[in-house]
Amino acid sequence: MTAGKNYDPYDFANRRHIGPSPAEITEMLDVLDVPTLHALIDETVPSAIRQATRIDFGVSLSERRALDKLRATAKKNHLLTSLIGQGYHGTTMPPAIQRNIFENPAWYTAYSPYQPEISQGRLEALLNFQTMVVDLTGLEVANASLLDEATAAAEAMAMARRVAKATSNTFFVDSACLPQTIAVVRTRAEPLGWNVVVGDPFKDMGDTPIFGALFQYPGVNGDCHDFTPLINRLHAHGAIAAVAADPLALTLLKPPGEMGADIAIGSMQRFGMPMGYGGPHAAYIATRDAYKRSLPGRLVGVSVDARGNRAYRLALQTREQHIRREKATSNICTSQVLLAVIASMYAVFHGPRGLKAIASRVHRDAVRLAEGLESRGFKVSPAFFFDTITVEVGPYQGLIMKNAVDNGINLRKVAGNRIGITVDERTRPDIIEAVWRAFGCYDLQYSEDWPAPRLSPDLIRTSEYLTHPVFHMNRAESEMTRYMRRLADRDLALDRAMIPLGSCTMKLNATAEMLPISWPEFAEMHPFVPPEQAEGYRELIDDLSAKLCQITGYDAISMQPNSGAQGEFSGLLAIRAFHKSRGEGHRNVCLIPASAHGTNPASAQMCGMTVVVVASDREGNIDIADFRSKAQLHAAKLAGCMITYPSTHGVFEESVREICDITHYNGGQVYLDGANLNALVGIARPGDVGADVGHINLHKTFCIPHGGGGPGMGPIGVKSHLIPFLPTHPEIDGNGHTVSAAPYGSASILPISWSYCLLMGGRGLTQATRVAILNANYIAKRLENAYPILYKGVSGRVAHECIIDVRPITDATGITVDDIAKRLIDCGFHAPTMSWPVAGTLMIEPTESETKAELDRFCDAMLGIREEIRAIEEGRMDRLNNALKNAPHTVADLIEKWSRPYPRQAACFPAGSFRVDKYWPPVNRVDNVYGDRNLACTCPPVESYVTKDEALLTETAIGSP
Ligand SMILES: *Cc1c(COP(=O)(O)O)cnc(C)c1O
């Protein structure tokens, strides 16, 4: 045993994160026939790109010491009650949801639901979300979440341009929209050559031709209007009406759909998800049925499985970037699944009556607050409001704001000597009295008497919502707990098995890293508090940024983008602004390899760039000759290139420096997609290799869990010359480009990545990279005789992932990657990435967190499947009726009369599957075509719950209300 050479066994924090034990590492190296881990890295990573110095973060911390440090940092955030509003509100996450979803790895470690058979639980929760949005907005279809309200508004504008008959290039934005929304909308419009006109729609919407408009209620200062007449005018000119609306207000107010709106957007934050210094929260977008094919993002639909039973899956995927690339409806990939699940459960938990009670109480308290101030002579507006008022304060603005802070309350400064106040679910009598004191009204006392409402009479909602039984289950917590448990049990997440998805880095999300995000000092902070109240966040963001700079070789980091795709968009905007600043604004060609992730071309398109596709050679490397000739051909207009390193083919290309040089020589900038940083940390730095800018997916390499398809964080790093072109935010630092509603994106999940760095230290992070590469090479070695490994580096090694080629098998037997993926479900695994970056292949990324035992279980499963395929090849098994084509197998299969040409035992308990802890998929193979042909995107009516074997699914108990 030479364990000591590969690992320091006393590094306990690291030891928990890294799967293989020192002894296992040695065994695996023996299989690979290399003496040490270092030797493996020497063989794998070209010496020309290796970094010169080690990462040094000082000593790594134990879990307890890391948590102590996090606690000390959290204490530097001074948590006041924020009545700032402006899109962020106090809310209470019901404890049942906090413990059973937010803090439950069965929910937060799941992957995006692309394999529907193992995702029925979260798909049902997302269908509930869509149903809730459709009901509240009065529209016909809703997607399963967007990143935040501001990007949802930008998506609404882009969607309006796609569907409007009007030919204008101008979009009108209500000045009552949130300032951050206006900033993000402007950012999105500018590169596409669209004009944004901001004004009072009742005065300024005039005669200029526009393709659409965005209105908001309640507006930033509390106004609530019926936009029906404006919407009718828009429609008369072939323009599209989008309305931003607060979902809590919609329980009391006439919804956008009833005003005739074509699109509704908004934030679901106040449905149970704390403000988190800006995020993450789910945004929603809803539209008319006629426009569903133009919706951005993921859409859950109802379909049937192989038995004809109901099953959920993602619908109309051909709209999305992973298929449509630069012609996609948006670049959105990671969205906000966990947060959408939480919002939907908040609605399930409270039901329509509970929600209405919360909204009514919020409104009553806003009225009480206003009446108190009015009784002392203050002028309050608007006359009608839901939760937000502004108060005229003359020269006393500064004084009252300060008084408020001294009373533990943040209010909002409003231009024209006014102060804004927004009441929320958590507002209590003592808070209202504290506000009164800030205004000098010391003698006012809160009274429980119900004041007369101040909702505009013509805006009162009369229509029903949330009528589906799922929102009417028995209010007992036992019922709710079991519902959440049942849904979780239908899904296969990292808490049960390895998820070997290539390019997705489904690694351990350690509990110690997760704990701090529940702490109020991180969770409950409003993003626009005065900076001196958020020193803890400042320290955390600065230190994490410094660490990420050290890891990547970039000179500065922006935490604003809240997904990798948003990072791409933001980074390309920086490149664009850089060229412009040098009088080269005409540079708009972006070279992108054919193998690039779909978000790359989709993001380039959003920046108004022309995508030129570069070929790959037979080894999967970028075809240098093709790259050079295209760079030269477009030299005069070259904006840059987007590359992924190590490549999406899972190899360290020797030529990466050359690609960067060619790009620079021809006047372009290099964007490096950082999705594969897990193969680089501590070993090579994008900034040294020649990249100018790139994103870092913190939800891949840096341990933020995938949440079933979000949240994420995609901060970008830049070299110094691009620092002036990093995103800015209207609440902080002015008017560059703004890509997220909040200045630091989804700030409240940053403690996860920071904890990871503290726990691992520089050595641990580097060891993680080495072991990630070891694990991938181990799998490649064990599988190579059964399945050809598609691409290897010059030394015959792969990077942190490997691609196995299934095309010869498909040609010989008709067995496809899909069949193997579904058969892996029987074995208790999530499938690897299918048919990307090469059709007909599977891409496997084990990450460093998987133990040798789990890797072996996966390899055994894959080898077992290979033997099943061999039986078909050799004519011993039917080509259509076999365990692969019939996979996955359910309990319904097991108990039926058995007439298949393979034994029951083999069907349900193949190699790799557990006996006692067997994962049983709740549905058989899901029919995608049927689902798209018979599109249904809201909860099915109850009558339909009584079909065939559906008893299993419909146990989703809907008790008596
Ligand atoms: C995951 C990924 C992205 C996009 O990241 P999101 O956070 O999902 O937007 C981009 N490129 C590659 C190669 C990826 O694997």
Ligand as a Chemical Component Dictionary entry (heavy atoms), coordinates in Angstrom:
data_LIG
# 
_chem_comp.id                   LIG 
_chem_comp.type                 NON-POLYMER 
_chem_comp.pdbx_formal_charge   0 
_chem_comp.three_letter_code    LIG 
# 
loop_
_chem_comp_atom.comp_id 
_chem_comp_atom.atom_id 
_chem_comp_atom.alt_atom_id 
_chem_comp_atom.type_symbol 
_chem_comp_atom.charge 
_chem_comp_atom.model_Cartn_x 
_chem_comp_atom.model_Cartn_y 
_chem_comp_atom.model_Cartn_z 
_chem_comp_atom.pdbx_ordinal 
LIG C1 C1 C 0 -24.014 23.544 -17.883 1  
LIG C2 C2 C 0 -23.346 24.124 -19.039 2  
LIG C3 C3 C 0 -23.649 25.427 -19.490 3  
LIG C4 C4 C 0 -24.823 26.263 -19.005 4  
LIG O1 O1 O 0 -24.944 26.462 -17.666 5  
LIG P1 P1 P 0 -26.374 26.806 -17.038 6  
LIG O2 O2 O 0 -26.044 27.199 -15.664 7  
LIG O3 O3 O 0 -27.197 25.588 -17.125 8  
LIG O4 O4 O 0 -26.973 27.917 -17.808 9  
LIG C5 C5 C 0 -22.905 25.941 -20.530 10 
LIG N1 N1 N 0 -21.941 25.217 -21.116 11 
LIG C6 C6 C 0 -21.642 23.960 -20.735 12 
LIG C7 C7 C 0 -20.562 23.200 -21.447 13 
LIG C8 C8 C 0 -22.347 23.367 -19.688 14 
LIG O5 O5 O 0 -22.092 22.108 -19.335 15 
# 
loop_
_chem_comp_bond.comp_id 
_chem_comp_bond.atom_id_1 
_chem_comp_bond.atom_id_2 
_chem_comp_bond.value_order 
_chem_comp_bond.pdbx_ordinal 
LIG C1 C2 SING 1  
LIG C2 C3 SING 2  
LIG C2 C8 DOUB 3  
LIG C3 C4 SING 4  
LIG C3 C5 DOUB 5  
LIG C4 O1 SING 6  
LIG O1 P1 SING 7  
LIG P1 O2 DOUB 8  
LIG P1 O3 SING 9  
LIG P1 O4 SING 10 
LIG C5 N1 SING 11 
LIG N1 C6 DOUB 12 
LIG C6 C7 SING 13 
LIG C6 C8 SING 14 
LIG C8 O5 SING 15 
# 
